[in-house]
């Protein structure tokens, strides 16, 4: 049985404002000088809320913020499409 594509999973199961929720998380974490891994597979949606389920947490660096790195994986960017095609 073929598993559903990552893009299908996001469209079917993620609430519409997921990237805005990630931006909220980024702002809150930045205030504490922290970054998380914003790659979409590190999150789940439960009861309409986006939850971070990875344990990776690092000192804040702008190059690894949601806006600088994570955002490219939360929309139909070439990076996401390339990843989704290979997994």
N, C-alpha and C positions, 0 to 999 in steps of 0.2 A: 504494500500500500504506500503510495507516495505521500510524503508529508507536505503540508501547506507551505507556501513560500513565506519568507519573513515579511515581505511587503503586504501580503494578504493578511497575515496575523495583525500587523499594525493597523491596517484599515478596518479590520473586523472587530478588534478587541481594545484598541487604545482610545481613550476619550479624545475628543477633538483638540483640546488645549494642552496636549502633552508637552510640546516644546515650551509653552509658557510656564508649565509646572517645572520643567527642568531649569528654566531661567530663574524661577523663584528659589529653587534649591541652590543654584549657583550663587545667587546674591547672599543667601543665608550662610552658606559655607564660606564664601569669600570674607564675610565679616569675621569669621573665626580662623581665617588664613588656611583654609582647607580646600582640596579638590577631591572629587570622586571620579570614577571612570564612567563617563556619560554614554558609553556604547549601549545601544538599545537593549541588547540581550541581558544587561545587568539590571533590568527593571521588569516589574510585573504590574498588571492592573488588577486590582481587587476592589469590588464594590465601587467602581467608577473612579478610584484614586490610584495614582501612580506611586509605586513604592520601589525604592532602591534595594536590591537584594544582594549586591556584591559587597565584599568586605574591604575592598581596596579604598584607602583614604590616604592622601598625601598632602604635604605642605603646599600651599597655594603657589601656583606659577601661572601667569596669564596665558602662556602658550597652551596649557592644558585645561583652560576654563571651558564652559559650555559654548560660549560665543566663539572662541578661537578654535576649538577642536570638536566638541560634541555635536554642535548644531548641524554639521555636515552629514551626520548619520540619522537625523530625525526628519528628513524630507527626501524627495526623489533626486538626490544628488548622485553624481557618477560614483562616488565612494560607496554609498549605500547600495546602489544597483550592482556594482561589481562584487561587493561582499555577498549580497543576496543570491546572485547568480552562481557563486562558487560554494554555497552552503545549503 
